Amino acid sequence: MIGGASNAEKYGRVSVSLLREYMDKTMTEKISGRIIKVHKAGWGFISSKEIEFTRIFFHWTSLRQDTLQFPELKTGMIVEFTPIKVPDKGWRAVHVLVTDKREKLEEVKDAIIPNEETQIPDDLPALPQ
């Protein structure tokens, strides 16, 4: 580019052809992880036990067609993806598929399910309207 760096160089974007080139040279097996950040601009991060202590970047274009749309993604969802190591950039996730839509597994196991034996005190304050 005449007169300076291209937008891709300026903003650290990685082209699709560059990603495809590195896919052949790096990990190609699918691994699972948890979404740790989703940004409304169309990108996010995943963490995985297979690649410890690393935030793995993903872009909305990396989502598979047979999974949720980007606006439906939430922090805490479990995903399956193919990790790609891009030199000087770090890890990228491609072929991202949501496998568990629950946001927090703790909410399910800690929930109190009332039954006939559940004792509710009579002196509870009223809920605000």
C-alpha positions in Angstrom: 0.0 0.0 0.0 1.3 3.4 -0.9 1.8 5.9 2.0 1.6 3.6 5.0 0.3 0.4 6.5 -2.9 -1.2 5.3 -5.9 -1.4 7.6 -5.2 -5.1 8.3 -1.6 -4.3 9.4 -2.8 -1.2 11.4 -5.5 -3.0 13.3 -4.0 -6.5 13.6 -6.5 -8.2 11.4 -5.7 -11.6 10.0 -6.8 -12.5 6.5 -8.8 -15.6 5.7 -6.1 -16.9 3.3 -3.5 -16.4 6.0 -5.7 -18.4 8.5 -6.1 -21.2 6.0 -2.4 -21.3 5.5 -1.7 -21.7 9.2 -4.6 -24.2 9.7 -2.6 -26.8 7.7 0.5 -26.2 9.9 -1.2 -26.1 13.4 -3.7 -28.0 15.4 -6.6 -29.4 13.4 -8.4 -31.4 16.1 -11.5 -30.0 17.7 -11.3 -29.0 21.4 -13.9 -27.6 23.8 -13.9 -24.5 25.8 -16.1 -21.8 27.5 -16.9 -18.4 26.1 -15.4 -15.8 28.5 -16.2 -12.6 26.6 -18.6 -11.6 23.9 -18.3 -8.1 22.4 -21.2 -6.5 20.5 -18.7 -5.6 17.7 -18.7 -9.2 16.6 -15.7 -10.8 18.4 -15.0 -12.6 21.7 -12.7 -14.9 23.6 -12.8 -18.5 24.7 -10.8 -20.3 27.4 -9.9 -24.0 27.2 -8.2 -26.5 29.5 -6.3 -27.8 26.4 -4.6 -24.5 25.9 -4.1 -23.3 29.4 -3.7 -19.6 30.6 -4.6 -18.3 27.1 -7.5 -16.3 25.8 -8.5 -17.7 22.4 -9.9 -15.1 20.0 -12.9 -15.7 17.8 -14.8 -13.6 15.2 -18.4 -13.9 14.3 -17.4 -15.2 10.9 -15.8 -18.2 12.6 -19.2 -19.5 13.8 -20.5 -22.6 12.0 -23.8 -22.1 10.1 -25.5 -24.9 12.1 -25.0 -23.1 15.5 -26.4 -20.1 17.3 -26.1 -16.6 15.7 -23.5 -14.2 17.2 -26.1 -12.0 19.0 -27.4 -15.1 20.8 -24.0 -16.0 22.3 -23.5 -15.5 26.1 -20.6 -15.6 28.4 -20.3 -19.1 30.0 -21.6 -21.1 27.0 -19.6 -24.3 26.1 -18.3 -24.4 22.6 -16.3 -26.8 20.4 -13.8 -25.3 18.0 -10.6 -25.8 16.0 -7.7 -23.8 17.4 -5.2 -22.2 15.1 -1.8 -20.7 16.2 -1.1 -17.5 14.3 2.5 -16.3 14.6 2.8 -12.9 16.4 -1.0 -12.9 17.0 -1.7 -15.9 19.3 -4.5 -18.4 19.2 -7.7 -18.1 17.0 -10.8 -20.3 17.1 -12.4 -21.4 13.8 -15.4 -23.6 13.1 -17.0 -22.6 16.5 -20.0 -24.7 17.5 -22.1 -24.1 20.7 -22.5 -27.4 22.4 -24.1 -26.3 25.7 -26.3 -23.2 25.8 -26.5 -22.9 29.7 -24.7 -19.8 30.8 -23.8 -21.0 34.3 -24.0 -24.6 35.4 -23.8 -23.5 39.1 -27.3 -21.8 38.7 -28.8 -25.2 37.8 -27.2 -27.2 40.7 -27.7 -24.5 43.4 -31.3 -23.9 42.6 -33.8 -24.7 45.3 -36.8 -26.6 44.0 -39.7 -26.1 46.3 -41.9 -29.1 47.2 -44.5 -29.9 49.9 -41.8 -30.1 52.6 -40.3 -26.7 51.8 -40.9 -24.4 54.8 -41.6 -20.8 53.9 -41.5 -18.4 56.9 -44.7 -16.3 57.5 -42.7 -13.1 58.3 -41.0 -12.7 55.0 -41.0 -9.1 53.7 -43.0 -8.3 50.6 -41.2 -8.1 47.3 -40.9 -4.6 45.9 -43.3 -3.9 43.1 
